[in-house]
Structure formats: C-alpha cells, structure tokens
Amino acid sequence: MANIQNKKSKTLFINLSSDGIKTITLAANSSGASIASDIQAKVIALTASNSIYQLAYANFTCTYDTINNQYVLTSGLYGTIGTVVISGG
C-alpha cells in the first residue's frame, strides 16, 4: 500500500475474499501504527455482503511494518479464499 500518511484522500476501497468493494474513510492520524489501528477497526466493523465471508472482516488485522515502512493487511479467512485487495489512499 502507498504511504497513506502523506495522501490528501483518506478514503480506501477494500475487497476481502471477493465479497465486493467496501469503502472506509480514515480519521486524521499521524503515525503508521495509528493508521493501521484505524484501518483494522473500520474493516472489522463492516458487514460482509455474503455472510459466508463475515469472518474475513471479523478477524481482519492490519499492522504497520516499521522496518519496511508498509502496512500488512490480513484477511480473517485463510487459504486461497482469504484475499485482500485495496486501492485508494
């Protein structure tokens, strides 16, 4: 994911497990860790379009890797169904 801290747009489009694109709007945050926490909380609060994918949202995690300066987004589902596609920012 691009450097979200320096982007004017705080809107992200996320698609977990091909469930369909959902939109989240990030709060004003200044650190990678606080942005990751915001992303995680907002994705967990989403409702899946198809209930079989709800665990992808409920168990979603987002962390900030300070060594590589990147966000690590992980679906709550595992295997080939546990995909994360994100754009915007």
N, C-alpha and C positions, 0 to 999 in steps of 0.2 A: 504494500500500500504506500502511496505517496506520503510526503511529510504533511500531515494534517495540521500541525501547529501553525504553519505559515500560509494556509489557504484561506481565501475570503469566504468561500462557500463551506458551510458546516453541515451540509446535507450529504448523507451516504445512502446508497442503494445497495441492499444486501439480498442475496438469494441463497437460502440454505436448502440443501438437498433437493434442488429444482422445485421447490414449493411455490415459487413465484417471487417477484421482486417486492420487497418491503422498503419503506423509506424511514430513516431515522434522522433527526436533527440534533447535532451535538451542542451541548452547553459550552459556554466560554471556559476553556481550561488552558492552563499554561504548561503542563508537563505531559510527557508521554504516558506516564502511569495514570494520571487523572483522566486523560482522554481514553485510554484503554478501559478504565473502570466505567466511564460514561457509556462507551460503546457496548460493553458487556451488559450493563444494567438495562439499556434500552432494547437490546436484542432479546434478552430473557423476558422482557415484558410483552413482546409481540406474540400474537396468536397465529399459529400455522393455518394456512388456507385448507390444508388437508390434515386432519387430526393425527394421521399416522406419522407425521413429521414433527409433532409438538416437542418431542424430546430433543430434536435438533436445536430448538430455541431454548428450552428449559435448562439444558445442560451446556449451553454455549459458553465458551470462555474467550477472553481477549486479554492479552498481556502485551507489554512493551518490552522489547529486547534492547537494552541499553548498549550492548556490545555492537550489534549490527544496525542500531537505530531504525528498527522496524517493528510493526505490530504483528502479533501472531494470533490469528483468529481460528478457532477450532469449533467445528460443529459438535453438537451433543450426540450425534449419531456417528457410528464408526463404520469403516469399510468403504466400499465404493459409493454408498448412499450418503455418506457424511461429507458433502461438499460445501464449500463456502465460496461464493462469487461476490465480489464487492466492487463498486465503482462510485465515482463522485469524490467529494473532498476537495 
